[in-house]
Amino acid sequence: MCGRYAASRRPEDLTGLFHVEKWEPAETLAPDWNVAPTKEVYAVLERPLKDADDRRPVRQLRKLKWGLVPSFAKTPEGAARMINARAETVHEKPSFRRPFLARRCILPADGYYEWVTGSDERQLEVEGKKKRPRKQPYFVTPADGSVFAMAGLYEFWRDKTLPADHPQSWWVTCSVITTEAETSPLAVAPADGPHALSDIHPRMPLMLTEDRWDAWLDPARTDPDEVKALLAAPPPGLMRAYPVATAVSNVRNNGPELVEELEAPEVSTLF
């Protein structure tokens, strides 16, 4: 799964990277090294501009809320549970199948966090303690420092408790598509650490390589088989993973220090 990630790039940089045509400075977000569910995040998408006479799709950088609320939902309360959509079933799930064909986006990230349960968990069980086992966070990021373009979906939800002209009457929310974690060796692996992403967690965000950005964002591409073909895993060996401070486990902590590589894990783990 993907439950936490870092996104520190400036909107000016993202508009250049993704060839964005429209971005509103009023939607600027602060750099965030601890993005959590329900936070606002940047998304790259293509759709006609609101109220424009020209209905051609325009590539935009927008801020959306992470945690998809289906258009048919009565309330937005389940958003925090819908932060991920599985690549294997996204085309058939009621909450995702319509946006999968019509409302796809890219969620730019520096990388994502995943946690490995400490090897002291067994000791806790043996001693009969109820103490919660500690977990070591790892940061997973492209080895070449490029943007991590996560495949995503977005959806519109109307809050019918508010007047139609209320600025908060419409919610625009998103979800990260996940796939099976790579079993191939990491481009850079920490000493005595995980050798593959699957050693850390069985799932990972689906990364779109640059050659698939245009096709993924194209709203005219609605053939289910063509869209599903874009969900293929990227080439192996593009990623690195390294241990980071356990401070990232608390969502209230934020700052570039959260993605700094540790010389050794803070929590003992077995691989």
N, C-alpha and C positions, 0 to 999 in steps of 0.2 A: 504494500500500500504506500501511499504518500500522505503523511499527516503533518509534515512540517518542512519548510524549505526556506531558502535565502534568496532575496531579490533586491540587489543593491544598485543595479544599473540605473543611470539617469534616463528620464524619458527622452531627452535629446539624443542619447546614444541609441536607445531602442528604436526610435523613428528612423534613424539611419540604417541600423542593422536589418530591419524588416521592411525597408522601403515604404514606410507609412506615409500616406497622403494627408491624413487629418488627425490632429491631436489638439485637444483643448487644454491650455496651461492651467485652467481652473481644476482640472482633474489630476494634478500632480500629486504623487504620493512620495512620502519620505522613504529613503533607503530602509529596507527591513531585512535584518539577518535572522529573524525568527517568525516567519510567516506561519500563522496558525489558522485553522478553520474559522470561518465567519469574518475574517479580516478582508479588507479591500485589497485587490491585487490588480496588476496590469494584465491586460489581454490584448492580443493582436487579432483583429477580425475584419471581415469584409462584408459590408452591407450598404445599401443606399443611405445617404445622409437624410436625417429626419427633416421633413418639410421641404426637401429639395425637389425642384422640377425634374432634374436629371435623375432617373432611377437606376443608374448604373451602380454596381457595387464599388465602394470606395474602401481602401485599406485604412483602418483606423487603429489608434491606440486608445483603449478605453480602460476605465477602472470598474471592476466588477467585484461582487462579493463572492468569496470562496465558500461553496456549499450550495449545490444546485437545488433550487425549488422548482418542481415541475409546474407547468402552466396550469394543470388541473388540481393542484393542491389547494385545500381549503385554508390552510395556515402555513406560514414559513417555518414552523417549529422543527421540522426534520432536516433543515439545511445542513446542520453540522454533521449529520450522518451520511450525507451524499456528496462528500468531497472527492470520491473516487468512482470511476466507472471501469469495469473490467473489459479489456479489449476483446476477450473471447465472447462476451454476451452483450456488449453495448448496443448492438444493432437490433436486439430483440426485447430488451427491458422497456416496459412502458414509460418509465421516467426519462429514458435516454434515446430511444429509437428515433423520435422526431428531430431533436437537435443533432443527432448523429448525421442525418441526411441534409439538414438545412442550416444548422448553426454551430459550426465548428470554429475553434479558435486555437491560438497558441498562447501558452502561459510562460513568459520568459522567466528564467531563474538562473541563479549562479550555480545552484546545485540543491540537493535535498539531504535531509537527515534521516538516519535510521538507527535504531537501538538494538544492541546485542545484550542479552541477559548475562550477567556476570556468572563466572564459574563457581562463585560461592553459594549459588542457589541450592546446590545439592547438600552443602554443609548445613544450611538453614533447615532443610527438611529433616536431616538426620537428627539434629538437635531438637526437633519439634517446635521450633520457634515460628511465630506468625509474622515475623519481620518481613517486610516487602523486599525482595531481592533488588539490588542495584543494577542499573543497566548502563552500558557504555555507548554513548552516541558516536556515530561515524558520519562524516560528511562525504557525499558522493558528488563528483563534479567532473566535467570534461577535462581530460588530461592536458589539453592544449589551451585551457583558459577561455574557450569560446562560450557563448551563451548556451544554456541548457534549454532548448525549445521543447517544452512539454506539450503533448497533444491534449487538447481540451475541448469541452463543449460548453455552450452557454444557453441560457433560457430566460424568457421574460415571465414575470408573475405579477398579476394585478391585485393590489391590496384593495379589496372592495369596501373596506371600512373607511376609506378616505375618498374625498371627491376626486373626479377624474383629472382635474387640473392641479391637484396637489403635487408638489415636487417629489414627494415620496410615495406616490400612488403606484409607481411601477418599480419593481425590483429586477435587476439584471444579475443573474448568478451564474456560477460556473463550476465545473468539475474537472479533475485531472484523470485522464485515461491511464490505466496501469496495465502492465503485462508481466509475464514471467521474467524473473530476474535472470541476467546472463550467467551462464555457467562457465563461460570461457575466462581465461586469466585476465585480470585487470591490467591496464596499461602501466600503472604504477601501483604496487601493493606495499603496504607497510610491513616492516619486519615482524615476523611472528603474528601477523594479522590475517585478515581475510584474503584469500587468493582470487576470489570471484565474488561478484555481487550476490550470488545465491547463497554464499556463506553468511551474509549479513541478514538477508530477508528473502523469502521466496518471490516477492513482488517488487516492482520498480515502476516509476513513471515511464510512459512510452516517450522516448526522445525522437523528435523528428529531425532528420538531417536536412540541411538547407535545400537539397534537390527536391524535397517533398513539400516545402512550405507553400508554394503557390497552389499546388493541387489540393492540399488539405484545406486551405482557406477559401477556395473557389466555391461560392454558394450554388453555382450552376452545376456542379458535379454532384448529382443526386442518385446515380446508379449504385445500389447497395453493394454489388460485387466490386465495383471500382473503388468505392470508399473503403471497404474492408481491406482491399489490397494495400492501402496506405498504412495499415496498422502493422506491417511487417517490422520485425525488430531491426534496429540499426546494425551496422557492421560491428563485430566484436572488437574489443581492445581499445575503445575510445575513452573509457572512464578510469578514474582513479578514486580511491577511497582512503580516508585517514581518520584517526581518532581525534575528537575535539572535546573540549571541556564539558563536564556534565551540567554546567550552568545553562546550556541550551534547553535542558529538560524543563526548566521553568519558563513559561511563555512570557512572563513579565521581564525577563532579561533580554536585552537587545544590544547590538553593537558589533563591529567588525571582529572583535576578539572571539566571537562565538565560532568563527570559521577558521581560526588559527590552528594549524596542525600541532598536535602534541608529539613530543619525542616518544612517549609511551602512553598506553591507555591508563586512565585513572582507575578503571575497574578491571580486575582480572577476568579475562575471557578465554574460552577454549575454542580453537578452530581445527 
